[in-house]
Structures are given as C-alpha cells and as structure tokens.
C-alpha cells in the first residue's frame, strides 16, 4: 500500500459538486491552490472528519480514516492530525505555554485512544516545537498581547505539539497584513524543511505557493485543473498557472557569491546563473527564484551594452497563444530549466521565433524574486 496520502471524495456545494481523487506525496507541503470558493477548505474539512463526504476514501499511509466501501469512519478526535485555521484559535485564558501544553495533552489523549495504552509525550516534544517556531521568548505572554504573526506561530506550534501525522493549514496568513506575512513566511519555510510532518496548505496567494509548495493541486469549481511538482506546474505554458500577471518560472538555485559593494548575490541554477538583490544568504545557501514571464525579454543576438544584468542563453521550446490576442507565451529551455517569456505577437514575428531558435533571455536583477 502506498505510503502517501490518498483522498477521494464528492461533496455537493452551492454552485458545483466538489469531486477529487488525489494521491499526494507523504512528505513536504502540498498546496491546494485556487480562487475563493473552489473547494480547497472543503477538502481539508473532509480530511479532518469535520465534514462527511459520501463514497469517500481518506487514507494516510496504511491508516484508513474513511472508506465508505468498507464502512470505515474514524471521528475527528481519533485522527492524529493538527489543524491551523485562518484566525489563530488560541485559548485566551491560557498563556502561550499553557496553549502548548494543551496541545501536548491532546497528543497524549489521541495516542491513548489509538493504542489502548497510556501514552505520555515527553517534554522534549515541546522544546523541539518551541525551537522550530522560534517562540521561546513568548512563553509567558498572554495570547492577547501577541501580534497577529506571533499568534499564528503559536497556533502552528500548538498543532505540532499534538504530534500529528498530518498538518492541515487553512490560509493561515490570510488575516495578516503584508508585513506580518513576510515575517512568518521564513518560519513556514523552516517548518517545511525541518519538520517530518506532511502538510496540506490552502491558499490563493501565488507568493505563498511559490515560496512554500513542494507539490501543488490547482482547483477551480470543485475540479482539479492541474497537479504535480510546483516547478513543473508553474512552468507548464498551457497550464492554469501560466495565465495572468503572476505567470512565472520557479527555479531551484544555490547562492555562489555575495557582492557586498553592489548589494547583489549571484545564484546558480540548472541552466545558468542570475544576479539578484542580496538578502544576506551565505554562499551555498539554497534558494527558490521566481522569474515572472512579464519580466523576461528575448533577443536573437547576444545583447551588448545593456543595463540588464542577467543574460541567459537558451532555445525556444514552444510558442503559445496568450490570453490577449496581442500576446504570446514563449517557453525557453536553458539547460534543464524552462523559463517563460510573455512578449507581443509582433515581437515574436519580427524575431522569427520558432521552436529550436537560439535566443538570449534578458532578466533584470531587480525583478528576480528570491
């Protein structure tokens, strides 16, 4: 039996029927992405047992939480999962440590129910969670004295303290302003990289998708539009993420140099290198680079005497009609990496672009998002 996550269900909604059959990886963050009302939160609620779908199968590895064909239904309190909501649902009568200890107590109760024998999680569980989310200085604070970002970090820590086998996060940053979202995203990245708990993460933010996802499921009107590794889905010129102003390629790269006088860093990816704004990362640090299609210009001769700092050679892989009749989306293969470039049909015609033509992709350093 697969060690991954399998979710099959149908749920009637007001304007559509949510119908999915997903096999998801057993580690990392799977992002459920799509517009509001597309069925993302309904999937989380069904996985958690908060809403009962019919004809459904919910399986985590060998553990079956729902299988209507076999008459299996495990109630929510017996499912070893953590759930983080849009608003941090902390207990205001407890301080931060009290909230964390509540999570630890729930872990003990759930484990005892599942095993039939007493189970006492160790204090080291709390210390690991506290260190992972960087909340050691908040432990004695009242929850109403926390900022929005701090409250969500405590909510995530409390969910982890339950020692879940699956963590569900339902738009955990949507109630925060832009500055607080940027504060908490690095902690979520750390959670993805260091925690051993698979996560289902709901969002309609492309920024959160690009920064956090390992795997993505794109939903619309209750149906799966695309799914797979996030870099592959984002780079699919005919896929749903190649539409709109946020269409981009996602590159895995390594910082190779910091140029302190110019406040720039040089990052190498599988196909070339890019200069970008220095964010303080040391050489050897792995980063994700998001390169928006609208920020990539093309030339058929190597550019000389231009202000653009990044010029990467590649071959035209495909040309696809754009959303507007004046646009084309050009996929450029640079080594093992695909870049996307949105240009006008006129430019594509004047450059005589076609698959196999050698081009130089030009990208401003200030436009590369790390």
Helices and strands as residue ranges (DSSP letters): E 5-12, E 17-24, E 29-33, H 40-48, E 54-60, E 63-67, E 72-73, G 76-78, E 81-84, H 96-115, H 123-133, G 136-138, G 143-145, H 148-161, E 166-170, H 178-194, E 198-203, H 206-212, E 215-220, E 223-229, H 230-234, G 240-242, E 248-259, E 264-269, E 272-277, E 286-292, G 293-295, E 296-299, E 310-321, E 327-334, E 337-344, H 345-350, E 358-363, G 365-367
